Amino acid sequence: MITTNKNINLDQLNRELGNQGLIADFNDPNNKIIGVADNSTVTDEQLAEAIKVHIAIDDDLVLAQAKAAAAAKLAALGLTVEDLQALGL
């Protein structure tokens, strides 16, 4: 188990470690506890190094930016998301 105050995207960190499975307790943002799941081959040393170099991506922000970019492109064409939905797209 590793304790950190760093911003962590748990899904992303798990992918970075080869999808071995991670467990976490983020109830205290200054003392996030991250560990490996049972039967994982990831060691605590590997987990600590992965956390050290991890740069969390805010998935919600990325999605919001993509939606805004798509809406802007549609607007340039004189369309809205609602127009596409009405067409079943």
Phi, psi and omega in degrees: 000138179238138176249134181212159172252005183288149173294129183230131169257103189298319178298315180297314180299319178299316177298320180297335180262012176087025177055045179276342181101124179235154173238152183204155172230108182254022182297327177250106185299341178269350180220064178287132181252125182232134178220174179264149180288162175303145179069010176281147177266359180284131178271165176298326178294317178296319179297315180299317180293319179297319178295320181301319184264355183294130172240106186294133174262130179277097183302322180294320179293317179299316179296316179298319179294320179295318178296319179295319179294319179294318179297321179295320178295319177297317180299323178297335178266001181079024181239165174232168175300322179297322177300316180293319179297322178296332178273359180080021181259000000 
